Amino acid sequence: MSGGNPLPPRYAWALLYHQELVNFLPKILPIESLPQQLPPLSPTPPMLIKLKKFQASCPGLHKKVLVDGKREGWLSYNDLLQNNSEEFDAVLTRANEESMCYFTSGTTGLPKMTIHRHDYGIAHQVTGKYWLNLNKNDLHWNISDTGGAKAAWSSY
């Protein structure tokens, strides 16, 4: 999928963090239109009313995570961390299934979302072995920003 294609609904999520709503909607919105598309939010009762209106226009939004505090209808980030087990059953996936979402650099325009499949990372094992000449006991130091794709593929 390229950045201009609609984002699958399962990628829709919202995180309320320090009075900001960060979102990935089931459709890509140009940055210029966000002020008109999204209500201004603050952690107050009026914010909840605005969020309910926002949710009505975003059927892919199923879970809300509140980072600081607790509120009915929201998942507590701290509770999720405390109740999280370090052991889990891995989900079986296919190489052609969607795996990661990155943003383009925005050098020729605004950054766009790009979806990568599970087979995306496997190719970077070849990069490490043949291009970077890495061996089993080598240490590869990746200092890229974690917001970019290089943070993932440099760590394979």
C-alpha positions in Angstrom: 0.0 0.0 0.0 1.3 3.5 -0.7 0.8 6.5 1.5 -2.1 7.8 -0.5 -4.2 4.7 -0.1 -6.8 4.4 2.7 -5.5 3.0 5.9 -7.2 -0.2 6.9 -9.8 0.3 9.7 -7.8 -2.0 12.1 -5.1 0.6 12.2 -7.5 3.2 13.5 -6.6 4.2 17.1 -6.5 7.2 19.3 -4.3 8.1 22.2 -5.1 10.9 24.6 -1.8 12.2 25.9 -1.2 15.5 27.7 -4.3 17.0 26.2 -3.6 16.0 22.6 -5.4 13.5 20.4 -3.0 11.7 18.2 -4.9 9.6 15.6 -4.7 7.3 12.6 -8.0 7.3 10.9 -9.4 4.7 8.5 -8.7 7.3 5.8 -5.7 9.5 5.3 -6.4 13.2 6.0 -4.2 16.0 4.6 -2.5 17.8 7.5 -4.1 21.1 6.4 -7.6 19.7 6.9 -7.0 18.3 10.4 -8.2 21.4 12.3 -11.5 21.2 10.5 -11.8 17.4 10.7 -10.8 16.9 14.4 -12.3 18.6 17.4 -10.0 20.4 19.8 -9.7 18.2 22.9 -8.8 18.7 26.5 -9.3 16.2 29.4 -12.6 17.7 30.5 -16.2 16.6 30.4 -16.8 18.8 27.3 -13.9 16.9 25.7 -15.7 13.6 26.1 -18.8 15.0 24.3 -16.6 16.1 21.4 -14.8 12.7 21.4 -18.1 10.9 21.2 -19.0 13.0 18.1 -15.6 12.2 16.6 -16.1 8.5 17.3 -19.4 8.5 15.4 -17.5 9.5 12.2 -14.7 7.0 12.8 -16.2 3.5 13.0 -12.8 1.9 13.1 -12.0 3.5 16.5 -12.7 0.8 19.0 -10.3 1.4 21.9 -9.2 4.5 23.7 -6.1 4.6 25.9 -5.7 7.2 28.6 -2.1 7.7 29.5 -2.5 9.7 32.7 -5.3 8.7 35.1 -8.5 6.6 34.7 -11.9 7.3 33.1 -14.9 5.1 32.4 -14.8 3.7 28.8 -11.1 4.2 28.5 -8.2 1.7 28.9 -5.6 2.8 31.4 -2.1 2.8 29.9 -0.5 2.2 33.4 -2.9 -0.7 34.1 -2.1 -2.2 30.7 1.6 -2.1 31.5 1.2 -3.5 35.0 -1.1 -6.4 33.8 1.1 -7.2 30.8 2.9 -10.5 30.8 6.4 -10.9 29.3 5.2 -14.3 27.9 2.7 -14.5 25.1 1.7 -16.7 22.2 2.9 -15.3 18.9 0.2 -14.8 16.3 0.7 -16.8 13.0 1.0 -14.4 10.1 1.7 -14.6 6.4 4.6 -12.9 4.7 2.2 -10.8 2.5 0.2 -9.5 5.5 0.5 -5.9 6.7 3.0 -5.5 9.5 4.3 -1.9 9.9 3.3 1.6 9.2 5.9 4.3 8.6 5.9 7.9 7.4 7.8 9.1 4.4 10.4 11.8 4.9 8.3 14.5 3.4 11.2 15.9 1.2 8.9 16.5 -1.8 5.7 17.3 0.2 4.0 16.4 3.4 4.9 13.1 5.0 2.6 10.2 4.0 1.9 6.9 5.7 3.2 3.8 4.0 2.3 0.2 4.9 4.9 -2.6 4.8 4.3 -6.3 4.9 5.9 -8.9 7.1 8.3 -9.9 4.3 9.7 -6.4 4.3 12.2 -7.0 7.2 13.5 -10.3 5.9 15.2 -8.6 2.9 17.3 -6.6 5.4 19.0 -9.8 6.6 20.5 -9.9 3.2 21.5 -6.3 3.5 23.2 -6.9 6.8 25.0 -10.0 5.6 26.1 -9.0 2.1 26.1 -5.2 2.1 27.2 -4.4 5.7 29.3 -7.6 5.9 27.9 -8.4 9.4 28.7 -11.7 11.0 26.9 -13.6 13.7 29.0 -12.1 16.6 29.2 -8.5 15.2 27.6 -5.6 17.0 25.7 -3.2 14.7 25.1 0.2 16.3 22.0 1.8 14.9 21.7 5.5 15.9 18.7 6.4 13.6 15.6 8.2 15.0 13.0 5.7 16.1 10.3 7.6 14.1 11.8 6.5 10.7 11.8 3.2 9.0 15.6 3.0 9.2 15.2 2.4 13.0 13.6 -0.9 12.2 15.6 -2.1 9.2 18.9 -1.1 10.6 18.3 -3.3 13.6 17.7 -6.6 11.7 
